[in-house]
Amino acid sequence: MLRRDGRQDRSPSRPKSRLASLRASLSSTRARAFVRLLSSVETGKTHAVLKLLPFIVMAVVATIDFGTGPTTGLLPLLALGPAFASVACGLARTTLVGVIALLLGVALGAYNDILWTPRTNVTVIAILGVTMASVLASAGRLRHERRLADVRSVAEAAQRVLLRPVPRRAGPGIGVAVSYTSATAEARIGGDLYEVVTTPHGVRVIVGDVQGKGLEAVETAAVVLGAFREAAYDESKLQGVVSRLENALSRELSGEQFVTAVLAEITGGASITVLNCGHPPPMVLTAEGDHWFADPPEDALPLGMGALKAGEPAPYQIPFAPGHQVLFYTDGVIEARDRSGRFYPLDSRAHLLDGADPQLALDALRADLLHHVGRPLADDAAMLLLRHRAAHTAD
């Protein structure tokens, strides 16, 4: 059944920084590239300041001590130089900072006629100790950064295999846009999945959400996507694709694990055939500005729970006339909460998808979602937008 504009608010958001706010309002690829450049410049400036900070600190300490004499007792603060160096500098630079701090300590001790006093001796020992500890800390940080770079490269490779880039156009007159936000820090992929394939039976789409998180969820997502990519070409009906997915999952899942999914098929008419397996219903948007959530005629259990099913999920039709859009999403979108516990109001954010370019429009919706949450998402959030391009010649 098609249920119009009555869905309860459910979704996330995150407070935007100035750059994030600007990025959300951009309307051109060139502008988005410019913002990414600004972000990288800002990060580079921060790193440069951190590398200069040890020298600034030592210069300030030396200047004050030189002007006020030995009564202030600032010499031990020279050890801050090598301590700060371990944050952003390499081994050679950290060692150099330690040597400079040691030389400054000796020079100021001689200038103040306290070179061999306990105060100067303690300062020298402190600088030597902090320098050695900073060199070790810097070495550990560099190893961690290299390891993190390796993990990121592996994640990127896994993403290209598991979640392949979808085409911006799928079949005549169909624009496609995708967005994926992982809840895991530094991760590019998780338990949400999507795919768009053009087959002899039409354009077929899947958007799904694997129960659970971590590597096990990623493995299950890989099983679903692999089975879908094969079955989408072989099976003449979506029910056959679902059966193949069930068979693949029955060999992989254990216990009470499951996968919610929505499958769609576009054959060139003014409607889309949908099969919903326990997944949030897609949102339909018309060229006139109306929108609603396309609920299935009857509820169906998720994939992987075939043994409990009394029957197969029933296919139903949703309109896809010129100018129409259909947004598929996972529950990480509608169940995302802000700091006060309010769900993301996807229903009231439909106007963000009115942009001329579907990918930019979806990026604006994602930015609004992150702004609503104001912190890292608690669950992966995937969105896939289909647009009938006839009313949007810019696509």
PyMOL commands that set and color helices and strands:
alter all, ss='L'
color gray80, all
select helices_A, chain A and resi 18-24+29-68+70-72+75-88+91-111+118-162+214-234+238-250+306-308+331-334+346-354+358-373+389-391
alter helices_A, ss='H'
color red, helices_A
select strands_A, chain A and resi 2-4+174-181+192-199+202-210+259-266+271-277+283-285+291-294+316-319+325-329+381-388
alter strands_A, ss='S'
color yellow, strands_A
deselect
rebuild
show_as cartoon
